[in-house]
Amino acid sequence: MSVLRPIAVGALCLIGLSPVSSNQVQAGQFDHYRGINTTAQVGPRPFFLIDDMAAGPLKSTLAACTARTFRKSAFSIGHRGAALQFPEHTLQSYVAAARQGAGIIECDVTFTKDKQLVCRHSQCDLHTTTNIVATELNQKCTQPFSPAEYDAVGNRTKAAGAACCTSDITLAEFRTLRGKMDAADPNARTPEQFLGGTADWRTDLYAGPTSGTLLTHAESVELFKTLRVKLTPELKAPSVAMPFDSDGDATPDYTQEQYAQQLIDELRAGGVRPQEVFPQSFQIADIRYWITNEPQYGAQAVYLDDADSIVDVPDAAELQGYKAEGINYVAPPLWELLTAAGGNIVPSQYAINAKAAGLKLIAWTLERSGRLADSDHGGWYYQSINGVVNREGDTLRTLDVLAKDVGIVGIFSDWPATVTFYANCMGL
């Protein structure tokens, strides 16, 4: 089927991207996107959310802003671009985020077999975020696609699966792939079926055969500078053993430190000043490396909090320790910053402790979960306040508490227009 074809060389040339293995960026290759976010296009979603809010002062304040002109805001961070509807970490997703007024955009950074940095959320997510299993490169995957198995009466006995990593392939091979919405169908009997499974509250409308253009980290730098937005690249934890053996000679030749330095080197080569970028990592060793070896960039580094539940939340002493060793920004999931009290959403003890320690807070991720009116009321992302959010308009209620009461300096969103609207309305 044509929907499964890799991006053709001709299609790459149309958008100015070379299909060769070099990571070299052509100056001006994204010039046709210059100025697209002079004003922000927030679309109908913020207004849909306002209409769905319970009556009250916040709804009235936001409703009074609906006729204004909107501008990009650094409070609004494009999470993998605009991943609610566009395939994440693709050219199209990044451009959509910029058009929606995101003042900062994220490229999650991982590496290929030939040690080239590319934008992917995980080193081993190609089987769910690209069309790789339906191409010849499937055979190079750590675990090539295997179909679901069923018994004689049709009960599934084994789920379909695959595991495909950027480190399985070269940059030249990576460039032949096409991004798609992050999903997979565990019931699939064929590679084509496996590429399905998109959640019903997302869409495949923008994941067709002529879109889903993948980018290197260096290309994302060039694009974001053209768009005049700030950058927040995240150094992803490798899924392979480090140091990495890139050429298969049984001698590891790529260390974690080289990986962390390469990210900064590409920012510097792209002309990105320290104040224009917020490098991120869930691994504190990366943050410490940047603070020690690249102190100007390190001062902007964001330590991502990986707490999965309330028992994992850092205490006051840990947060004070972060600040003492030079960490200025921490970014926890939004549930970690909030709790419920008397039917209201209020700052959590973690939020209070982090502010007392002098840390700047960035939250993730708004509009990453499903509908708040569904039975799980936002699921994992809202776990600390599930009991007090029950309608789509509570998205803006949550955002208001994070901004005004918690005092976050920015928030990642899968649909930046919502945050852009709020930030403009509130003068952030």
VOPAGU-2260 file (C-alpha; in pm, 1 decimal, decimal comma):
REM VOPAGU-2260
SITE   aa  ch    i         X         Y         Z
SITE  MET   A    0       0,0       0,0       0,0
SITE  SER   A    1     123,1     346,1     -84,7
SITE  VAL   A    2      67,0     470,2     270,9
SITE  LEU   A    3     349,0     244,6     383,8
SITE  ARG   A    4     611,4     361,3     137,3
SITE  PRO   A    5     926,1     529,5     272,1
SITE  ILE   A    6     971,8     896,0     183,8
SITE  ALA   A    7    1096,3     913,1    -169,9
SITE  VAL   A    8    1416,1    1096,2    -260,7
SITE  GLY   A    9    1209,4    1336,2    -467,0
SITE  ALA   A   10     990,6    1422,4    -169,4
SITE  LEU   A   11    1298,4    1493,4      38,5
SITE  CYS   A   12    1435,2    1724,3    -226,4
SITE  LEU   A   13    1107,5    1918,7    -236,7
SITE  ILE   A   14    1151,7    2020,9     126,2
SITE  GLY   A   15    1523,9    2081,0      96,9
SITE  LEU   A   16    1647,5    1777,7     291,3
SITE  SER   A   17    1926,6    1563,5     154,1
SITE  PRO   A   18    1877,4    1183,1     156,0
SITE  VAL   A   19    2248,7    1121,5     206,8
SITE  SER   A   20    2405,9     997,9     529,2
SITE  SER   A   21    2585,7    1319,3     615,4
SITE  ASN   A   22    2455,2    1512,6     914,3
SITE  GLN   A   23    2562,3    1838,8     749,9
SITE  VAL   A   24    2289,5    2103,5     747,4
SITE  GLN   A   25    2237,0    2328,0     447,7
SITE  ALA   A   26    2209,9    2693,1     550,8
SITE  GLY   A   27    1873,5    2837,2     455,1
SITE  GLN   A   28    1706,8    2504,1     382,5
SITE  PHE   A   29    1407,6    2599,9     596,9
SITE  ASP   A   30    1379,5    2963,1     487,7
SITE  HIS   A   31    1030,3    2906,2     345,9
SITE  TYR   A   32     908,2    2867,7     705,5
SITE  ARG   A   33    1050,4    3201,8     817,4
SITE  GLY   A   34     788,8    3428,7     972,6
SITE  ILE   A   35     507,3    3171,3     986,6
SITE  ASN   A   36     463,8    3235,6    1358,8
SITE  THR   A   37     472,3    3615,4    1356,1
SITE  THR   A   38     122,3    3576,8    1497,0
SITE  ALA   A   39      -0,8    3255,1    1654,3
SITE  GLN   A   40    -283,0    3049,5    1507,6
SITE  VAL   A   41    -459,0    2907,6    1810,9
SITE  GLY   A   42    -753,0    2754,2    1623,0
SITE  PRO   A   43   -1080,8    2641,1    1782,4
SITE  ARG   A   44    -952,8    2418,8    2065,5
SITE  PRO   A   45    -893,6    2684,6    2335,0
SITE  PHE   A   46   -1243,3    2817,7    2273,6
SITE  PHE   A   47   -1391,4    2467,3    2291,1
SITE  LEU   A   48   -1223,5    2425,4    2629,8
SITE  ILE   A   49   -1351,9    2762,6    2753,6
SITE  ASP   A   50   -1707,0    2675,7    2646,4
SITE  ASP   A   51   -1679,9    2351,3    2845,2
SITE  MET   A   52   -1559,5    2518,5    3167,1
SITE  ALA   A   53   -1779,3    2553,9    3472,2
SITE  ALA   A   54   -1906,2    2909,9    3515,5
SITE  GLY   A   55   -1683,7    3133,6    3724,0
SITE  PRO   A   56   -1423,4    3412,9    3721,6
SITE  LEU   A   57   -1159,4    3211,4    3530,8
SITE  LYS   A   58   -1402,1    3125,9    3252,3
SITE  SER   A   59   -1509,3    3490,2    3228,3
SITE  THR   A   60   -1148,3    3612,3    3215,5
SITE  LEU   A   61   -1051,7    3368,1    2942,6
SITE  ALA   A   62   -1366,9    3430,2    2741,9
SITE  ALA   A   63   -1283,6    3801,8    2735,6
SITE  CYS   A   64    -958,9    3722,0    2550,8
SITE  THR   A   65   -1109,3    3540,9    2255,0
SITE  ALA   A   66   -1099,1    3831,1    2008,4
SITE  ARG   A   67    -737,2    3933,5    2054,9
SITE  THR   A   68    -430,0    3875,3    1837,1
SITE  PHE   A   69    -205,5    3603,6    1978,6
SITE  ARG   A   70     174,7    3593,6    1985,0
SITE  LYS   A   71     419,2    3313,6    2049,5
SITE  SER   A   72     515,8    3263,8    2413,2
SITE  ALA   A   73     811,6    3093,3    2578,1
SITE  PHE   A   74     564,6    2970,6    2841,5
SITE  SER   A   75     426,2    2743,7    2568,2
SITE  ILE   A   76     658,9    2448,8    2494,5
SITE  GLY   A   77     589,6    2222,4    2198,0
SITE  HIS   A   78     618,1    1865,6    2332,0
SITE  ARG   A   79     768,1    1667,3    2043,0
SITE  GLY   A   80     611,1    1938,9    1829,3
SITE  ALA   A   81     232,0    1923,8    1824,9
SITE  ALA   A   82     199,5    1552,6    1895,9
SITE  LEU   A   83    -172,0    1546,1    1975,2
SITE  GLN   A   84    -244,1    1532,8    1601,3
SITE  PHE   A   85      88,0    1536,5    1413,0
SITE  PRO   A   86     344,1    1253,0    1410,5
SITE  GLU   A   87     588,9    1345,5    1684,8
SITE  HIS   A   88     938,2    1472,3    1611,6
SITE  THR   A   89     867,5    1535,0    1245,3
SITE  LEU   A   90     910,6    1849,1    1039,8
SITE  GLN   A   91     533,5    1881,3    1012,2
SITE  SER   A   92     481,9    1846,6    1388,2
SITE  TYR   A   93     745,5    2109,7    1466,0
SITE  VAL   A   94     602,6    2356,0    1213,8
SITE  ALA   A   95     252,6    2301,8    1355,1
SITE  ALA   A   96     382,5    2378,2    1705,8
SITE  ALA   A   97     546,3    2697,4    1581,9
SITE  ARG   A   98     228,6    2806,7    1405,5
SITE  GLN   A   99      42,2    2752,0    1733,0
SITE  GLY   A  100     275,5    2993,3    1909,7
SITE  ALA   A  101     509,5    2762,0    2096,3
SITE  GLY   A  102     805,0    2977,7    2194,6
SITE  ILE   A  103    1017,5    2671,1    2278,3
SITE  ILE   A  104    1015,8    2340,9    2087,9
SITE  GLU   A  105    1158,8    2004,6    2187,7
SITE  CYS   A  106    1376,3    1759,9    1995,0
SITE  ASP   A  107    1432,5    1440,4    2190,9
SITE  VAL   A  108    1783,7    1333,3    2092,9
SITE  THR   A  109    1913,7     982,7    2034,8
SITE  PHE   A  110    2178,0     832,6    1804,1
SITE  THR   A  111    2202,6     607,6    1501,2
SITE  LYS   A  112    2437,4     316,2    1442,5
SITE  ASP   A  113    2691,6     556,8    1291,4
SITE  LYS   A  114    2668,6     791,8    1593,3
SITE  GLN   A  115    2457,1    1061,5    1429,9
SITE  LEU   A  116    2209,5    1251,1    1646,8
SITE  VAL   A  117    1845,2    1236,5    1540,0
SITE  CYS   A  118    1509,4    1343,9    1681,8
SITE  ARG   A  119    1318,8    1049,0    1832,4
SITE  HIS   A  120    1148,3    1013,9    2167,5
SITE  SER   A  121    1324,7     687,1    2238,8
SITE  GLN   A  122    1618,8     505,0    2089,2
SITE  CYS   A  123    1397,3     201,5    2037,2
SITE  ASP   A  124    1059,2     339,4    1928,7
SITE  LEU   A  125    1095,0     322,6    1550,5
SITE  HIS   A  126     848,1      33,4    1531,4
SITE  THR   A  127     570,8     250,8    1679,2
SITE  THR   A  128     665,9     596,0    1547,4
SITE  THR   A  129     775,0     516,0    1189,4
SITE  ASN   A  130     688,4     276,4     908,2
SITE  ILE   A  131    1006,5      69,9     954,8
SITE  VAL   A  132     836,6    -269,1    1002,0
SITE  ALA   A  133     678,4    -237,1     656,8
SITE  THR   A  134    1014,6    -171,9     489,4
SITE  GLU   A  135    1323,9    -379,1     416,9
SITE  LEU   A  136    1486,0    -224,5     724,9
SITE  ASN   A  137    1258,8    -440,8     942,1
SITE  GLN   A  138    1518,3    -716,8     910,3
SITE  LYS   A  139    1778,1    -494,0    1075,9
SITE  CYS   A  140    1562,6    -436,4    1383,7
SITE  THR   A  141    1672,1    -568,9    1721,1
SITE  GLN   A  142    1347,3    -766,1    1706,8
SITE  PRO   A  143    1187,9    -775,2    1360,0
SITE  PHE   A  144     808,9    -770,0    1339,7
SITE  SER   A  145     636,2   -1086,5    1454,0
SITE  PRO   A  146     261,5   -1129,6    1399,0
SITE  ALA   A  147       1,2   -1198,5    1663,6
SITE  GLU   A  148     -85,3   -1563,6    1715,6
SITE  TYR   A  149    -430,0   -1707,2    1779,2
SITE  ASP   A  150    -569,0   -2042,5    1889,0
SITE  ALA   A  151    -820,6   -2248,4    1694,1
SITE  VAL   A  152   -1118,7   -2054,6    1829,2
SITE  GLY   A  153    -968,5   -1712,1    1763,1
SITE  ASN   A  154    -833,2   -1620,0    2105,2
SITE  ARG   A  155    -505,2   -1431,1    2087,5
SITE  THR   A  156    -223,6   -1630,5    2243,7
SITE  LYS   A  157      62,9   -1396,3    2156,8
SITE  ALA   A  158      61,1   -1023,4    2082,8
SITE  ALA   A  159     221,6    -881,6    1771,1
SITE  GLY   A  160     553,9    -719,1    1847,4
SITE  ALA   A  161     875,3    -559,5    1725,8
SITE  ALA   A  162    1168,0    -362,0    1864,9
SITE  CYS   A  163    1341,2    -129,3    1622,2
SITE  CYS   A  164    1610,9     112,5    1736,6
SITE  THR   A  165    1786,0     407,5    1577,0
SITE  SER   A  166    2109,6     230,5    1675,8
SITE  ASP   A  167    2009,5     -60,3    1449,7
SITE  ILE   A  168    2044,4     154,4    1136,9
SITE  THR   A  169    2261,3     426,2     983,9
SITE  LEU   A  170    2155,9     784,0     930,2
SITE  ALA   A  171    2118,2     718,9     556,8
SITE  GLU   A  172    1875,6     438,5     636,9
SITE  PHE   A  173    1695,2     647,2     897,9
SITE  ARG   A  174    1627,5     911,0     633,2
SITE  THR   A  175    1428,7     663,8     422,0
SITE  LEU   A  176    1166,5     622,4     694,4
SITE  ARG   A  177     844,6     814,5     746,8
SITE  GLY   A  178     712,0     921,7    1084,2
SITE  LYS   A  179     363,0     824,2    1195,9
SITE  MET   A  180     146,4     863,8    1504,7
SITE  ASP   A  181     296,5     675,0    1797,9
SITE  ALA   A  182      93,1     355,2    1814,4
SITE  ALA   A  183      88,1     -15,3    1731,7
SITE  ASP   A  184    -183,2    -278,9    1701,5
SITE  PRO   A  185    -106,1    -583,0    1920,3
SITE  ASN   A  186    -363,7    -786,0    1726,5
SITE  ALA   A  187    -184,5    -736,4    1394,0
SITE  ARG   A  188    -122,2   -1030,3    1163,6
SITE  THR   A  189      71,5    -817,4     911,3
SITE  PRO   A  190     322,9    -530,2     930,4
SITE  GLU   A  191      64,1    -302,4     770,4
SITE  GLN   A  192    -187,8    -378,5    1045,0
SITE  PHE   A  193      78,4    -331,4    1313,6
SITE  LEU   A  194     122,4      30,6    1203,7
SITE  GLY   A  195    -233,3     106,0    1321,4
SITE  GLY   A  196    -365,9     142,1    1672,8
SITE  THR   A  197    -379,6     523,1    1699,2
SITE  ALA   A  198    -584,3     629,1    2002,4
SITE  ASP   A  199    -936,8     739,0    1914,4
SITE  TRP   A  200    -878,4    1083,8    2067,7
SITE  ARG   A  201    -587,7    1145,3    1827,3
SITE  THR   A  202    -588,6    1132,6    1448,7
SITE  ASP   A  203    -401,6     992,6    1149,8
SITE  LEU   A  204    -518,7    1282,7     934,0
SITE  TYR   A  205    -169,3    1435,4     922,3
SITE  ALA   A  206      20,6    1106,9     895,4
SITE  GLY   A  207     -12,2    1041,8     523,9
SITE  PRO   A  208     242,4     916,4     270,9
SITE  THR   A  209     377,4    1265,2     187,5
SITE  SER   A  210     431,0    1382,1     545,4
SITE  GLY   A  211     608,5    1247,9     854,0
SITE  THR   A  212     948,4    1391,3     755,4
SITE  LEU   A  213    1216,6    1284,9    1004,1
SITE  LEU   A  214    1495,7    1522,2    1109,5
SITE  THR   A  215    1841,3    1506,1    1258,0
SITE  HIS   A  216    1913,6    1707,7    1570,1
SITE  ALA   A  217    2126,3    1948,6    1367,1
SITE  GLU   A  218    1839,2    2001,0    1124,4
SITE  SER   A  219    1602,8    2071,8    1413,3
SITE  VAL   A  220    1848,3    2336,6    1533,5
SITE  GLU   A  221    1845,2    2501,3    1190,3
SITE  LEU   A  222    1465,0    2483,7    1172,5
SITE  PHE   A  223    1407,4    2626,0    1521,3
SITE  LYS   A  224    1649,6    2911,5    1461,4
SITE  THR   A  225    1467,0    2990,7    1137,4
SITE  LEU   A  226    1140,0    2993,2    1331,0
SITE  ARG   A  227    1300,9    3213,1    1598,4
SITE  VAL   A  228    1199,6    2987,4    1882,4
SITE  LYS   A  229    1410,1    2860,7    2170,0
SITE  LEU   A  230    1519,7    2499,1    2191,5
SITE  THR   A  231    1489,7    2228,0    2453,5
SITE  PRO   A  232    1668,1    1913,8    2330,0
SITE  GLU   A  233    1644,1    1611,8    2557,8
SITE  LEU   A  234    1934,7    1367,2    2569,9
SITE  LYS   A  235    1753,1    1035,2    2579,6
SITE  ALA   A  236    1880,8     750,4    2794,0
SITE  PRO   A  237    2042,4     494,3    2560,3
SITE  SER   A  238    1869,7     159,2    2521,2
SITE  VAL   A  239    2203,0      -0,1    2429,0
SITE  ALA   A  240    2498,0     -59,4    2657,2
SITE  MET   A  241    2735,3     233,7    2686,2
SITE  PRO   A  242    3003,8     278,9    2570,5
SITE  PHE   A  243    2843,1     182,8    2239,4
SITE  ASP   A  244    3016,5     -33,1    1981,7
SITE  SER   A  245    2916,7     151,2    1664,6
SITE  ASP   A  246    3112,9     -56,0    1412,5
SITE  GLY   A  247    3064,2    -402,7    1558,5
SITE  ASP   A  248    3432,9    -471,2    1618,2
SITE  ALA   A  249    3374,1    -560,3    1985,5
SITE  THR   A  250    3552,6    -242,1    2093,5
SITE  PRO   A  251    3316,0      21,9    2239,1
SITE  ASP   A  252    3387,4     360,5    2079,6
SITE  TYR   A  253    3111,0     598,2    2194,7
SITE  THR   A  254    3074,2     698,4    2559,4
SITE  GLN   A  255    2788,2     866,2    2742,3
SITE  GLU   A  256    3008,6    1171,7    2789,9
SITE  GLN   A  257    3080,5    1192,2    2416,7
SITE  TYR   A  258    2707,1    1164,3    2351,7
SITE  ALA   A  259    2629,7    1446,9    2596,4
SITE  GLN   A  260    2907,3    1663,3    2450,1
SITE  GLN   A  261    2795,8    1599,3    2092,8
SITE  LEU   A  262    2456,0    1750,4    2170,6
SITE  ILE   A  263    2619,2    2072,3    2294,5
SITE  ASP   A  264    2866,8    2075,3    2004,8
SITE  GLU   A  265    2580,2    2063,7    1754,2
SITE  LEU   A  266    2401,5    2347,0    1932,3
SITE  ARG   A  267    2716,9    2556,4    1924,7
SITE  ALA   A  268    2783,3    2472,3    1558,9
SITE  GLY   A  269    2428,0    2582,0    1480,7
SITE  GLY   A  270    2487,4    2920,2    1642,0
SITE  VAL   A  271    2265,3    2858,2    1943,5
SITE  ARG   A  272    2362,2    3077,6    2238,7
SITE  PRO   A  273    2328,8    2930,8    2589,8
SITE  GLN   A  274    2038,7    3158,1    2678,0
SITE  GLU   A  275    1842,5    3023,1    2381,1
SITE  VAL   A  276    1843,9    2658,9    2484,7
SITE  PHE   A  277    1736,9    2439,5    2775,5
SITE  PRO   A  278    1911,6    2100,7    2743,2
SITE  GLN   A  279    1725,9    1827,7    2930,3
SITE  SER   A  280    1788,4    1481,0    3069,3
SITE  PHE   A  281    1632,1    1231,2    3307,7
SITE  GLN   A  282    1984,9    1119,5    3392,9
SITE  ILE   A  283    2142,9    1343,6    3654,4
SITE  ALA   A  284    2490,3    1243,6    3534,5
SITE  ASP   A  285    2419,9    1426,2    3206,2
SITE  ILE   A  286    2314,7    1739,7    3393,1
SITE  ARG   A  287    2626,3    1723,1    3606,7
SITE  TYR   A  288    2842,5    1674,9    3297,2
SITE  TRP   A  289    2702,4    1989,4    3136,6
SITE  ILE   A  290    2734,7    2194,7    3456,6
SITE  THR   A  291    3100,8    2092,5    3487,9
SITE  ASN   A  292    3212,8    2091,5    3124,4
SITE  GLU   A  293    2975,5    2339,4    2958,6
SITE  PRO   A  294    2877,8    2568,6    3246,5
SITE  GLN   A  295    2697,6    2829,8    3037,0
SITE  TYR   A  296    2474,6    2567,1    2877,8
SITE  GLY   A  297    2468,1    2375,1    3206,2
SITE  ALA   A  298    2315,6    2670,4    3386,8
SITE  GLN   A  299    2013,7    2628,1    3158,7
SITE  ALA   A  300    1996,0    2249,0    3193,9
SITE  VAL   A  301    1665,1    2093,7    3299,2
SITE  TYR   A  302    1666,7    1788,6    3524,6
SITE  LEU   A  303    1362,4    1581,1    3434,5
SITE  ASP   A  304    1186,3    1410,7    3724,1
SITE  ASP   A  305    1092,4    1049,0    3651,8
SITE  ALA   A  306     866,3     986,2    3952,1
SITE  ASP   A  307     600,6     732,9    3854,9
SITE  SER   A  308     387,0     762,6    4167,2
SITE  ILE   A  309     372,5     958,2    4490,5
SITE  VAL   A  310     620,5     725,9    4665,8
SITE  ASP   A  311     890,4     828,8    4415,6
SITE  VAL   A  312     861,6    1205,2    4468,0
SITE  PRO   A  313    1186,2    1375,3    4586,2
SITE  ASP   A  314    1171,7    1524,7    4933,9
SITE  ALA   A  315    1278,5    1873,7    5041,6
SITE  ALA   A  316    1637,3    1767,9    5116,2
SITE  GLU   A  317    1680,8    1616,4    4769,7
SITE  LEU   A  318    1546,4    1927,8    4603,7
SITE  GLN   A  319    1778,7    2148,7    4807,2
SITE  GLY   A  320    2062,7    1919,0    4703,5
SITE  TYR   A  321    1986,3    1973,5    4336,2
SITE  LYS   A  322    2013,2    2348,0    4379,3
SITE  ALA   A  323    2333,1    2318,4    4579,9
SITE  GLU   A  324    2510,9    2140,0    4296,6
SITE  GLY   A  325    2410,1    2399,3    4038,7
SITE  ILE   A  326    2084,3    2267,2    3897,4
SITE  ASN   A  327    1846,4    2556,7    3832,3
SITE  TYR   A  328    1553,7    2391,1    3653,6
SITE  VAL   A  329    1355,1    2080,2    3737,0
SITE  ALA   A  330    1069,4    1939,6    3531,2
SITE  PRO   A  331     827,9    1698,2    3698,8
SITE  PRO   A  332     506,1    1554,6    3553,5
SITE  LEU   A  333     216,1    1789,4    3617,0
SITE  TRP   A  334      49,1    1558,5    3871,6
SITE  GLU   A  335     354,9    1590,4    4095,8
SITE  LEU   A  336     299,4    1964,5    4131,2
SITE  LEU   A  337     -68,7    1939,5    4225,0
SITE  THR   A  338    -298,4    1789,3    4483,9
SITE  ALA   A  339    -667,4    1809,9    4566,8
SITE  ALA   A  340    -812,2    1981,8    4872,0
SITE  GLY   A  341   -1179,9    2045,9    4933,8
SITE  GLY   A  342   -1266,3    1986,6    4569,9
SITE  ASN   A  343   -1004,0    2236,4    4456,6
SITE  ILE   A  344    -671,2    2193,6    4277,9
SITE  VAL   A  345    -383,2    2328,9    4488,3
SITE  PRO   A  346      -1,2    2317,0    4486,7
SITE  SER   A  347     153,0    1996,9    4619,5
SITE  GLN   A  348     413,1    1976,4    4893,5
SITE  TYR   A  349     668,3    1895,1    4622,1
SITE  ALA   A  350     585,8    2224,0    4447,3
SITE  ILE   A  351     619,4    2415,2    4773,2
SITE  ASN   A  352     951,0    2247,3    4854,5
SITE  ALA   A  353    1094,6    2305,0    4506,9
SITE  LYS   A  354    1010,3    2674,1    4514,5
SITE  ALA   A  355    1159,7    2704,3    4863,4
SITE  ALA   A  356    1480,1    2546,7    4730,3
SITE  GLY   A  357    1503,4    2817,1    4462,2
SITE  LEU   A  358    1433,6    2583,2    4171,3
SITE  LYS   A  359    1250,5    2695,0    3859,2
SITE  LEU   A  360     969,8    2459,0    3761,2
SITE  ILE   A  361     862,6    2333,0    3419,2
SITE  ALA   A  362     568,3    2091,1    3394,8
SITE  TRP   A  363     486,6    1808,8    3153,6
SITE  THR   A  364     265,0    1726,3    2968,0
SITE  LEU   A  365     -63,7    1906,9    2905,1
SITE  GLU   A  366    -302,9    1735,7    2660,8
SITE  ARG   A  367     -91,2    1422,0    2651,2
SITE  SER   A  368    -362,3    1217,5    2822,0
SITE  GLY   A  369    -704,1    1128,6    2688,0
SITE  ARG   A  370   -1024,4    1316,8    2753,3
SITE  LEU   A  371   -1063,9    1440,8    3109,6
SITE  ALA   A  372   -1434,6    1357,2    3099,4
SITE  ASP   A  373   -1358,4     988,5    3041,0
SITE  SER   A  374   -1374,9     741,3    3328,4
SITE  ASP   A  375   -1004,8     770,0    3421,2
SITE  HIS   A  376   -1019,5    1153,0    3432,1
SITE  GLY   A  377    -683,6    1203,5    3263,3
SITE  GLY   A  378    -517,7     886,9    3389,9
SITE  TRP   A  379    -152,4     891,3    3491,8
SITE  TYR   A  380     -88,9    1257,5    3412,8
SITE  TYR   A  381    -364,6    1367,4    3652,3
SITE  GLN   A  382    -327,5    1091,8    3913,9
SITE  SER   A  383    -301,6    1332,9    4208,8
SITE  ILE   A  384    -619,5    1520,8    4108,6
SITE  ASN   A  385    -826,6    1258,4    3921,2
SITE  GLY   A  386   -1109,0    1309,1    4169,6
SITE  VAL   A  387   -1158,0    1679,5    4094,5
SITE  VAL   A  388   -1120,6    1692,4    3714,2
SITE  ASN   A  389   -1416,8    1562,2    3517,8
SITE  ARG   A  390   -1468,0    1780,5    3210,0
SITE  GLU   A  391   -1255,2    1898,5    2918,8
SITE  GLY   A  392   -1261,9    2256,6    3044,9
SITE  ASP   A  393   -1067,9    2142,9    3351,4
SITE  THR   A  394    -760,2    2145,4    3126,5
SITE  LEU   A  395    -756,0    2525,1    3159,8
SITE  ARG   A  396    -841,9    2509,8    3529,0
SITE  THR   A  397    -538,4    2285,5    3583,5
SITE  LEU   A  398    -317,6    2512,5    3375,8
SITE  ASP   A  399    -429,3    2817,2    3573,6
SITE  VAL   A  400    -327,4    2660,9    3906,0
SITE  LEU   A  401       9,2    2556,1    3765,7
SITE  ALA   A  402      76,1    2906,1    3634,7
SITE  LYS   A  403     -59,5    3122,4    3915,8
SITE  ASP   A  404     -34,9    2914,6    4232,0
SITE  VAL   A  405     254,9    2678,8    4160,1
SITE  GLY   A  406     446,2    2939,4    3958,7
SITE  ILE   A  407     580,7    2725,0    3674,7
SITE  VAL   A  408     790,3    2907,8    3413,1
SITE  GLY   A  409     667,1    2692,7    3126,6
SITE  ILE   A  410     474,0    2380,2    3035,6
SITE  PHE   A  411     509,9    2116,6    2768,7
SITE  SER   A  412     194,8    2053,9    2569,1
SITE  ASP   A  413      97,4    1816,9    2290,8
SITE  TRP   A  414    -120,7    2097,8    2154,0
SITE  PRO   A  415      66,7    2424,5    2220,3
SITE  ALA   A  416    -219,7    2646,3    2101,9
SITE  THR   A  417    -402,3    2589,8    2431,6
SITE  VAL   A  418    -106,5    2713,4    2636,0
SITE  THR   A  419     -32,0    2995,7    2391,2
SITE  PHE   A  420    -388,2    3122,0    2428,4
SITE  TYR   A  421    -370,1    3109,3    2808,6
SITE  ALA   A  422     -26,0    3273,8    2823,3
SITE  ASN   A  423    -137,4    3560,4    2602,9
SITE  CYS   A  424    -457,2    3610,1    2798,0
SITE  MET   A  425    -269,8    3617,9    3129,5
SITE  GLY   A  426      25,6    3825,7    3008,8
SITE  LEU   A  427     284,4    3550,8    3057,2
